[in-house]
Amino acid sequence: MHITLVRPEAAHKEQAFAFRQAFFDAGERVIHGSELLDRTEKYEPWLLTVTANTAPETVSPDWVVTDTFFALDFTGRIVGIIDLRHTLNRFLRDFGHCGYSVRPDARRQGIASEMLRQICGIAKRAGMTSLQLSVMPENRPSVRTILKNGGVYQRSFPCEGQQADIYSIAL
């Protein structure tokens, strides 16, 4: 699957909300890797926040430098979202460097695997040596995506009354 990762821009507003609505229509309320796009009612403040979070000088004091990207298919439609957290703070220690989601009607096409492959390249160019990702073991598609990109199981941790697994990808 050919996709292009692009930083969110003002011109993406309508598409971003259609992307978000696709999850809601499928009964999904959480969009992993979206930097809270699933919880925002106004695009402009969300865009200001994700843009500010890309630089050490402007990142929110309670967060870490984070790059957020929309994944566009060959028609320019937003089919996924992925973020890259350059460091891990206390909150992120178990959750990891990266979260991602694929639009429900675009799944099973290799989009998540390609997004993660591309984000690994971005992370390496940013000087990172590995990525840590967490996943619920029953989320088999995400586990396969991580394994396909070289993920190695590291440990498990309790998460919302269940066990989540942490994988590491060497860059």
N, CA, C and O of each residue as an XYZ file, in Angstrom:
684
protein
N       0.848     -1.181      0.000
C       0.000      0.000      0.000
C       0.887      1.236      0.000
O       1.749      1.394      0.865
N       0.675      2.093     -0.958
C       1.429      3.345     -1.020
C       0.680      4.408     -0.228
O      -0.472      4.726     -0.521
N       1.350      4.946      0.772
C       0.810      6.064      1.539
C       1.895      7.112      1.696
O       3.085      6.830      1.552
N       1.465      8.314      1.990
C       2.378      9.410      2.250
C       2.052      9.965      3.629
O       0.891     10.240      3.930
N       3.064     10.130      4.463
C       2.872     10.751      5.768
C       3.052     12.256      5.620
O       4.053     12.726      5.079
N       2.060     13.007      6.111
C       2.111     14.469      6.049
C       1.733     15.032      7.410
O       0.928     14.451      8.138
N       2.318     16.155      7.736
C       1.953     16.836      8.974
C       0.564     17.460      8.801
O       0.224     17.932      7.716
N      -0.225     17.460      9.858
C      -1.543     18.104      9.775
C      -1.409     19.585      9.422
O      -0.500     20.275      9.882
N      -2.329     20.045      8.604
C      -2.388     21.444      8.194
C      -3.833     21.914      8.280
O      -4.752     21.107      8.417
N      -4.023     23.216      8.199
C      -5.374     23.785      8.238
C      -6.240     23.208      7.121
O      -7.436     22.989      7.315
N      -5.652     22.963      5.965
C      -6.412     22.443      4.828
C      -6.980     21.040      5.064
O      -7.857     20.598      4.323
N      -6.490     20.343      6.082
C      -6.971     18.987      6.383
C      -8.213     18.962      7.270
O      -8.738     17.886      7.558
N      -8.686     20.113      7.702
C      -9.750     20.166      8.709
C     -10.955     19.295      8.360
O     -11.337     18.433      9.151
N     -11.543     19.500      7.223
C     -12.754     18.753      6.850
C     -12.474     17.252      6.795
O     -13.241     16.446      7.319
N     -11.378     16.898      6.160
C     -11.011     15.474      6.063
C     -10.698     14.868      7.423
O     -11.044     13.717      7.688
N     -10.042     15.644      8.291
C      -9.683     15.137      9.616
C     -10.936     14.793     10.415
O     -10.980     13.768     11.096
N     -11.948     15.646     10.332
C     -13.181     15.349     11.052
C     -13.957     14.201     10.404
O     -14.637     13.451     11.105
N     -13.868     14.052      9.099
C     -14.489     12.889      8.442
C     -13.764     11.605      8.859
O     -14.400     10.576      9.085
N     -12.451     11.668      8.959
C     -11.639     10.545      9.438
C     -12.075     10.166     10.845
O     -12.328      8.995     11.129
N     -12.162     11.149     11.717
C     -12.597     10.920     13.100
C     -14.001     10.330     13.139
O     -14.256      9.394     13.897
N     -14.909     10.862     12.337
C     -16.289     10.384     12.328
C     -16.376      8.933     11.872
O     -17.263      8.205     12.316
N     -15.481      8.501     11.002
C     -15.473      7.098     10.545
C     -15.257      6.157     11.726
O     -15.853      5.081     11.775
N     -14.422      6.546     12.666
C     -14.202      5.735     13.871
C     -15.462      5.727     14.730
O     -15.907      4.673     15.183
N     -16.028      6.901     14.948
C     -17.232      7.005     15.774
C     -18.376      6.193     15.163
O     -19.110      5.515     15.882
N     -18.529      6.259     13.838
C     -19.585      5.508     13.155
C     -19.395      4.006     13.305
O     -20.362      3.245     13.272
N     -18.142      3.582     13.472
C     -17.830      2.156     13.655
C     -17.904      1.758     15.137
O     -17.585      0.623     15.490
N     -18.323      2.686     15.996
C     -18.441      2.393     17.424
C     -17.136      2.491     18.186
O     -17.048      2.023     19.321
N     -16.122      3.090     17.584
C     -14.813      3.239     18.218
C     -14.680      4.676     18.706
O     -14.858      5.615     17.930
N     -14.372      4.850     19.968
C     -14.283      6.188     20.560
C     -12.845      6.655     20.753
O     -12.614      7.830     21.038
N     -11.878      5.761     20.604
C     -10.469      6.112     20.799
C      -9.732      5.963     19.472
O      -9.865      4.951     18.783
N      -8.960      6.980     19.127
C      -8.130      6.937     17.924
C      -6.685      7.039     18.393
O      -6.184      8.131     18.660
N      -6.026      5.898     18.491
C      -4.647      5.855     18.983
C      -3.727      6.646     18.055
O      -3.871      6.612     16.833
N      -2.786      7.352     18.663
C      -1.815      8.119     17.889
C      -2.336      9.433     17.364
O      -1.648     10.113     16.602
N      -3.559      9.812     17.764
C      -4.167     11.016     17.187
C      -3.941     12.275     18.007
O      -4.443     13.343     17.657
N      -3.184     12.157     19.105
C      -2.937     13.327     19.949
C      -4.258     13.998     20.340
O      -4.379     15.223     20.353
N      -5.234     13.157     20.655
C      -6.544     13.571     21.173
C      -7.461     14.187     20.121
O      -8.381     14.925     20.473
N      -7.235     13.903     18.847
C      -8.190     14.322     17.817
C      -9.572     13.743     18.122
O     -10.594     14.351     17.804
N      -9.590     12.567     18.738
C     -10.860     11.927     19.083
C     -11.615     12.662     20.188
O     -12.796     12.390     20.408
N     -10.963     13.578     20.877
C     -11.595     14.294     21.994
C     -11.772     15.788     21.730
O     -12.288     16.506     22.586
N     -11.363     16.254     20.585
C     -11.450     17.681     20.304
C     -12.720     18.000     19.530
O     -13.188     17.201     18.719
N     -13.259     19.153     19.787
C     -14.432     19.609     19.041
C     -14.060     20.660     17.997
O     -14.825     20.928     17.070
N     -12.871     21.253     18.163
C     -12.434     22.294     17.240
C     -11.054     21.927     16.700
O     -10.135     21.626     17.461
N     -10.930     21.956     15.404
C      -9.694     21.546     14.742
C      -8.541     22.515     15.006
O      -7.413     22.084     15.246
N      -8.812     23.802     14.964
C      -7.740     24.788     15.048
C      -6.918     24.673     16.337
O      -5.689     24.676     16.260
N      -7.547     24.573     17.527
C      -6.730     24.404     18.741
C      -5.940     23.095     18.735
O      -4.806     23.052     19.212
N      -6.536     22.029     18.195
C      -5.825     20.747     18.091
C      -4.599     20.926     17.195
O      -3.505     20.480     17.543
N      -4.778     21.575     16.048
C      -3.678     21.803     15.115
C      -2.581     22.654     15.764
O      -1.396     22.368     15.593
N      -2.963     23.685     16.495
C      -1.965     24.504     17.195
C      -1.170     23.668     18.191
O       0.047     23.818     18.300
N      -1.854     22.789     18.916
C      -1.182     21.953     19.912
C      -0.222     20.970     19.253
O       0.931     20.865     19.669
N      -0.685     20.242     18.221
C       0.222     19.258     17.604
C       1.387     19.949     16.904
O       2.476     19.383     16.815
N       1.175     21.136     16.417
C       2.268     21.891     15.788
C       3.259     22.357     16.856
O       4.470     22.234     16.675
N       2.752     22.889     17.962
C       3.630     23.346     19.055
C       4.426     22.189     19.639
O       5.572     22.373     20.048
N       3.839     21.010     19.682
C       4.507     19.863     20.300
C       5.653     19.294     19.469
O       6.313     18.348     19.900
N       5.897     19.850     18.293
C       6.984     19.337     17.452
C       8.358     19.897     17.820
O       9.373     19.431     17.301
N       8.401     20.886     18.706
C       9.686     21.535     19.022
C       9.890     21.654     20.530
O       8.937     21.912     21.264
N      11.118     21.468     20.995
C      11.402     21.586     22.429
C      11.020     22.947     23.008
O      10.637     23.039     24.174
N      11.123     24.000     22.200
C      10.835     25.345     22.684
C       9.341     25.594     22.891
O       8.960     26.470     23.668
N       8.506     24.835     22.206
C       7.065     25.114     22.244
C       6.217     23.943     22.735
O       5.001     24.078     22.866
N       6.840     22.799     23.009
C       6.073     21.641     23.467
C       5.401     21.961     24.799
O       5.958     22.682     25.626
N       4.221     21.431     24.995
C       3.512     21.614     26.261
C       4.395     21.116     27.403
O       5.037     20.076     27.261
N       4.446     21.823     28.527
C       5.330     21.434     29.628
C       5.028     20.055     30.209
O       5.900     19.442     30.824
N       3.821     19.566     30.024
C       3.464     18.246     30.561
C       3.525     17.150     29.499
O       2.991     16.060     29.706
N       4.169     17.428     28.368
C       4.232     16.453     27.292
C       5.660     16.325     26.795
O       6.576     16.882     27.399
N       5.863     15.605     25.713
C       7.194     15.420     25.118
C       7.126     15.826     23.650
O       6.046     15.872     23.060
N       8.278     16.118     23.067
C       8.315     16.458     21.643
C       7.699     15.304     20.860
O       8.102     14.149     20.998
N       6.718     15.647     20.041
C       5.933     14.643     19.312
C       5.672     15.115     17.895
O       5.256     16.252     17.675
N       5.915     14.245     16.944
C       5.549     14.490     15.543
C       4.287     13.693     15.251
O       4.227     12.492     15.516
N       3.286     14.360     14.708
C       2.029     13.701     14.339
C       1.874     13.795     12.831
O       2.132     14.837     12.228
N       1.448     12.692     12.233
C       1.298     12.639     10.779
C      -0.027     12.008     10.404
O      -0.471     11.044     11.028
N      -0.656     12.563      9.374
C      -1.753     11.886      8.709
C      -1.139     11.001      7.631
O      -0.134     11.367      7.021
N      -1.739      9.842      7.396
C      -1.352      8.980      6.276
C      -2.370      9.201      5.166
O      -3.567      8.983      5.356
N      -1.890      9.633      4.016
C      -2.759      9.874      2.865
C      -2.572      8.764      1.855
O      -1.447      8.345      1.584
N      -3.680      8.282      1.292
C      -3.578      7.286      0.225
C      -3.307      8.007     -1.103
O      -3.110      9.222     -1.120
N      -3.296      7.266     -2.204
C      -2.938      7.843     -3.495
C      -3.943      8.899     -3.974
O      -3.620      9.700     -4.851
N      -5.157      8.908     -3.406
C      -6.152      9.925     -3.782
C      -6.070     11.160     -2.896
O      -6.752     12.153     -3.149
N      -5.231     11.103     -1.848
C      -5.118     12.213     -0.913
C      -6.061     12.107      0.267
O      -6.145     13.036      1.070
N      -6.777     10.989      0.394
C      -7.699     10.777      1.516
C      -6.920     10.353      2.753
O      -5.988      9.553      2.667
N      -7.312     10.900      3.916
C      -6.690     10.498      5.172
C      -7.176      9.094      5.515
O      -8.367      8.863      5.723
N      -6.217      8.156      5.570
C      -6.561      6.760      5.886
C      -5.951      6.309      7.207
O      -6.262      5.223      7.696
N      -5.075      7.145      7.793
C      -4.446      6.767      9.046
C      -3.850      7.967      9.737
O      -3.751      9.057      9.174
N      -3.453      7.737     10.981
C      -2.764      8.751     11.764
C      -1.737      8.033     12.630
O      -1.978      6.926     13.111
N      -0.600      8.671     12.820
C       0.474      8.079     13.606
C       1.246      9.203     14.288
O       1.408     10.288     13.728
N       1.717      8.934     15.493
C       2.557      9.924     16.158
C       3.871      9.293     16.587
O       3.971      8.079     16.760
N       4.863     10.132     16.751
C       6.195      9.717     17.183
C       6.604     10.607     18.344
O       6.809     11.810     18.184
N       6.718      9.994     19.513
C       7.149     10.714     20.713
C       8.657     10.495     20.852
O       9.119      9.361     20.982
N       9.395     11.563     20.823
C      10.861     11.458     20.771
C      11.483     10.952     22.060
O      12.566     10.367     22.030
N      10.824     11.163     23.187
C      11.288     10.656     24.476
C      10.080     10.123     25.232
O       8.933     10.320     24.831
N      10.366      9.447     26.328
C       9.290      8.916     27.164
C       9.344      9.572     28.533
O      10.368      9.514     29.213
N       8.245     10.196     28.941
C       8.162     10.732     30.293
C       7.581      9.645     31.206
O       7.358      8.516     30.769
N       7.345      9.980     32.434
C       6.833      8.983     33.391
C       5.519      8.361     32.905
O       5.341      7.146     32.996
N       4.601      9.185     32.391
C       3.317      8.684     31.899
C       3.503      7.738     30.715
O       2.821      6.717     30.623
N       4.420      8.072     29.815
C       4.598      7.295     28.582
C       5.511      6.082     28.747
O       5.657      5.296     27.811
N       6.126      5.914     29.912
C       7.101      4.838     30.121
C       6.567      3.484     29.653
O       7.302      2.705     29.047
N       5.322      3.207     29.925
C       4.745      1.939     29.489
C       4.059      2.035     28.129
O       3.928      1.027     27.436
N       3.627      3.209     27.743
C       2.856      3.308     26.500
C       3.718      3.411     25.252
O       3.315      2.950     24.185
N       4.883      4.002     25.368
C       5.816      3.955     24.253
C       5.918      5.206     23.411
O       5.316      6.241     23.698
N       6.710      5.065     22.350
C       7.063      6.165     21.468
C       6.056      6.437     20.369
O       6.121      7.479     19.717
N       5.138      5.532     20.156
C       4.354      5.613     18.935
C       2.958      5.043     19.149
O       2.783      4.026     19.820
N       1.980      5.710     18.573
C       0.624      5.186     18.507
C       0.119      5.398     17.090
O       0.559      6.320     16.403
N      -0.791      4.563     16.655
C      -1.307      4.697     15.287
C      -2.699      4.095     15.185
O      -3.081      3.220     15.962
N      -3.439      4.586     14.213
C      -4.771      4.069     13.917
C      -5.012      4.164     12.420
O      -4.526      5.073     11.746
N      -5.765      3.211     11.924
C      -6.165      3.190     10.519
C      -7.681      3.299     10.458
O      -8.395      2.639     11.213
N      -8.147      4.116      9.576
C      -9.587      4.306      9.347
C     -10.256      2.935      9.199
O      -9.751      2.088      8.462
N     -11.376      2.702      9.880
C     -12.002      1.367      9.848
C     -12.241      0.790      8.452
O     -12.057     -0.409      8.248
N     -12.647      1.618      7.491
C     -12.927      1.092      6.151
C     -11.675      0.930      5.287
O     -11.775      0.579      4.112
N     -10.501      1.185      5.862
C      -9.244      1.059      5.107
C      -8.310      0.025      5.729
O      -7.138     -0.051      5.359
N      -8.808     -0.757      6.651
C      -7.958     -1.737      7.334
C      -7.707     -2.961      6.459
O      -8.382     -3.191      5.456
N      -6.708     -3.735      6.880
C      -6.323     -4.979      6.203
C      -5.766     -4.737      4.796
O      -5.928     -5.553      3.889
N      -5.102     -3.582      4.651
C      -4.478     -3.242      3.370
C      -2.989     -2.949      3.532
O      -2.328     -2.537      2.579
N      -2.460     -3.162      4.740
C      -1.049     -2.910      4.981
C      -0.724     -1.471      5.342
O       0.449     -1.101      5.393
N      -1.738     -0.655      5.592
C      -1.509      0.759      5.886
C      -0.764      0.934      7.205
O       0.198      1.700      7.273
N      -1.193      0.238      8.246
C      -0.516      0.372      9.546
C       0.945     -0.054      9.439
O       1.826      0.620      9.974
N       1.206     -1.151      8.762
C       2.588     -1.621      8.607
C       3.440     -0.590      7.879
O       4.589     -0.349      8.252
N       2.875      0.013      6.845
C       3.623      1.011      6.085
C       3.819      2.288      6.898
O       4.890      2.893      6.842
N       2.794      2.711      7.660
C       2.962      3.893      8.510
C       4.083      3.658      9.512
O       4.940      4.520      9.704
N       4.078      2.482     10.156
C       5.103      2.194     11.157
C       6.479      2.092     10.506
O       7.466      2.549     11.082
N       6.560      1.505      9.323
C       7.843      1.421      8.609
C       8.390      2.827      8.356
O       9.572      3.091      8.581
N       7.526      3.720      7.888
C       7.970      5.083      7.600
C       8.342      5.834      8.877
O       9.309      6.596      8.882
N       7.594      5.631      9.953
C       7.899      6.338     11.201
C       9.225      5.836     11.782
O       9.938      6.597     12.436
N       9.557      4.572     11.551
C      10.861      4.054     11.991
C      11.984      4.824     11.295
O      12.988      5.153     11.927
N      11.828      5.109     10.015
C      12.824      5.894      9.290
C      12.934      7.316      9.830
O      14.034      7.851      9.966
N      11.800      7.919     10.133
C      11.793      9.273     10.690
C      12.477      9.277     12.057
O      13.267     10.171     12.361
N      12.168      8.275     12.876
C      12.772      8.173     14.208
C      14.289      8.004     14.103
O      15.042      8.627     14.852
N      14.723      7.174     13.184
C      16.165      6.952     13.008
C      16.856      8.251     12.577
O      17.925      8.587     13.086
N      16.250      8.968     11.649
C      16.829     10.242     11.203
C      16.845     11.278     12.332
O      17.665     12.196     12.323
N      15.940     11.129     13.301
C      15.902     12.037     14.455
C      16.902     11.630     15.528
O      16.993     12.278     16.570
N      17.658     10.554     15.276
C      18.689     10.135     16.215
C      18.247      9.101     17.239
O      18.999      8.765     18.154
N      17.045      8.605     17.087
C      16.564      7.577     18.011
C      17.172      6.230     17.613
O      17.424      5.986     16.433
N      17.407      5.360     18.593
C      18.009      4.059     18.303
C      17.008      2.910     18.399
O      17.275      1.805     17.927
N      15.870      3.174     19.006
C      14.826      2.145     19.096
C      13.487      2.809     19.349
O      13.413      3.949     19.807
N      12.436      2.074     19.043
C      11.074      2.494     19.340
C      10.471      1.486     20.294
O      10.660      0.279     20.138
N       9.755      1.975     21.269
C       9.005      1.114     22.176
C       7.520      1.318     21.869
O       7.053      2.452     21.767
N       6.786      0.219     21.724
C       5.357      0.283     21.450
C       4.621     -0.646     22.394
O       5.123     -1.715     22.740
N       3.431     -0.237     22.809
C       2.613     -1.115     23.644
C       1.373     -1.522     22.868
O       0.893     -0.796     21.997
N       0.870     -2.691     23.203
C      -0.292     -3.232     22.497
C      -1.005     -4.226     23.403
O      -0.376     -4.944     24.182
N      -2.319     -4.254     23.287
C      -3.081     -5.282     23.991
C      -2.900     -6.579     23.196
O      -3.037     -6.564     21.973
N      -2.597     -7.693     23.853
C      -2.306     -8.938     23.132
C      -3.429     -9.399     22.211
O      -3.171    -10.047     21.196
N      -4.682     -9.070     22.557
C      -5.794     -9.501     21.697
C      -5.921     -8.660     20.425
O      -6.706     -8.998     19.539
N      -5.157     -7.569     20.328
C      -5.153     -6.759     19.116
C      -4.167     -7.373     18.126
O      -3.111     -6.806     17.844
N      -4.529     -8.523     17.616
C      -3.637     -9.299     16.745
C      -3.170     -8.509     15.515
O      -2.002     -8.630     15.143
N      -4.023     -7.707     14.866
C      -3.512     -6.942     13.721
C      -2.363     -6.009     14.103
O      -1.391     -5.889     13.357
N      -2.467     -5.345     15.264
C      -1.392     -4.448     15.678
C      -0.144     -5.232     16.070
O       0.974     -4.804     15.782
N      -0.327     -6.369     16.720
C       0.829     -7.215     17.056
C       1.540     -7.619     15.767
O       2.768     -7.555     15.697
N       0.785     -8.037     14.741
C       1.397     -8.421     13.458
C       2.131     -7.241     12.820
O       3.205     -7.410     12.244
N       1.546     -6.048     12.925
C       2.182     -4.843     12.372
C       3.528     -4.603     13.041
O       4.522     -4.323     12.371
N       3.555     -4.712     14.350
C       4.798     -4.493     15.103
C       5.828     -5.559     14.755
O       6.993     -5.240     14.516
N       5.411     -6.822     14.722
C       6.339     -7.914     14.391
C       6.875     -7.761     12.975
O       8.058     -7.997     12.732
N       6.016     -7.368     12.040
C       6.436     -7.187     10.649
C       7.527     -6.122     10.531
O       8.355     -6.168      9.622
N       7.518     -5.162     11.462
C       8.515     -4.096     11.449
C       9.688     -4.374     12.380
O      10.426     -3.456     12.739
N       9.865     -5.639     12.774
C      11.028     -6.029     13.560
C      10.836     -5.960     15.060
O      11.812     -6.039     15.806
N       9.609     -5.816     15.521
C       9.337     -5.731     16.951
C       9.693     -7.004     17.691
O       9.478     -8.111     17.197
N      10.241     -6.828     18.884
C      10.630     -7.939     19.752
C       9.943     -7.720     21.099
O      10.033     -6.639     21.681
N       9.262     -8.745     21.585
C       8.572     -8.654     22.872
C       9.581     -8.355     23.980
O      10.644     -8.973     24.047
N       9.233     -7.390     24.859
C      10.101     -7.026     25.974
C       9.506     -7.406     27.327
O      10.172     -8.028     28.155
N       8.251     -7.028     27.544
C       7.624     -7.278     28.843
C       6.138     -6.964     28.757
O       5.653     -6.447     27.750
N       5.429     -7.284     29.828
C       4.012     -6.939     29.949
C       3.834     -6.016     31.141
O       4.687     -5.951     32.025
N       2.713     -5.302     31.155
C       2.393     -4.428     32.277
C       0.879     -4.364     32.433
O       0.153     -4.573     31.462
N       0.388     -4.077     33.643
C      -1.058     -3.969     33.842
C      -1.581     -2.662     33.241
O      -0.984     -1.599     33.414
N      -2.705     -2.765     32.534
C      -3.297     -1.601     31.878
C      -4.812     -1.729     31.932
O      -5.395     -2.602     31.289
N      -5.434     -0.863     32.695
C      -6.891     -0.839     32.795
C      -7.466     -2.214     33.105
O      -8.431     -2.653     32.480
N      -6.859     -2.888     34.082
C      -7.354     -4.183     34.525
C      -6.986     -5.350     33.636
O      -7.438     -6.470     33.871
N      -6.173     -5.111     32.619
C      -5.733     -6.169     31.699
C      -4.215     -6.126     31.601
O      -3.566     -5.275     32.210
N      -3.665     -7.040     30.841
C      -2.224     -7.030     30.550
C      -1.998     -6.436     29.174
O      -2.693     -6.786     28.220
N      -1.038     -5.545     29.066
C      -0.593     -5.027     27.774
C       0.856     -5.469     27.590
O       1.582     -5.679     28.562
N       1.258     -5.604     26.353
C       2.613     -6.030     26.029
C       3.406     -4.880     25.447
O       2.868     -4.025     24.744
N       4.698     -4.874     25.753
C       5.608     -3.872     25.204
C       6.580     -4.584     24.265
O       7.172     -5.608     24.604
N       6.719     -4.008     23.081
C       7.660     -4.475     22.065
C       8.662     -3.369     21.787
O       8.361     -2.188     21.962
N       9.848     -3.756     21.356
C      10.889     -2.807     20.980
C      11.292     -3.088     19.544
O      11.419     -4.242     19.134
N      11.493     -2.010     18.782
C      11.993     -2.113     17.418
C      13.337     -1.401     17.363
O      13.411     -0.196     17.605
N      14.385     -2.124     17.051
C      15.714     -1.520     16.889
C      15.733     -0.760     15.559
O      15.224     -1.233     14.543
N      16.331      0.421     15.599
C      16.371      1.253     14.374
C      17.745      1.227     13.736
O      17.959      1.866     12.706
